Amino acid sequence: MKNFVLYYKHIHYFCSEYSIKMNSKKQVLFPKHQRIFEVFGENIKLARKRRKLTTIQVAERADISRNTLYLIEKGNPGVSVGAVFNVMRVLGLQDDFLKLAADDELGKKLRDIELLGKK
C-alpha cells in the first residue's frame, strides 16, 4: 500500500507539472488587442470593488489563486477562459459571457455576399 501511495503522489506530481508546462505558452497580441484585455481587466476590478469584495473573497469563491485574479484584473491574455468565467460568475456577470461573439457581423456580411452571388 505504501508503494501505491508513493506511486500515486509521483503520478499526480508529474501530471500537475505536465499540465503547467503544456499551458504555459505565452499569448502574443498586437498592442491594440492587448488594450482590449486591459480594459476588460479594469472592468472586472471595478465590478469587484463596487461590490466591496476583496481579492481573497473573489479568488476563494471562484476557486482560483489570488495571483490568477491579479492576472485577470491586469488583462493577462494567458489566463484560462474557465477562470475568467468563474470570476464573472462570482460577480454576477455570467450572462455577459454569452455576449461574446454573439453578433457575428462579419460572418453575416460574408454569408450575405455569398447568398447574393448565387442565382
Secondary structure, 3 states (H helix, E strand, C coil): CHHHHHHHHHHHHHHHHHHHHHCCCCCCCCHHHHHHHHHHHHHHHHHHHHCCCCHHHHHHHHCCCHHHHHHHHHCCCCCCHHHHHHHHHHCCCHHHHHHCCCCCHHHHHHHHHHHHHCC
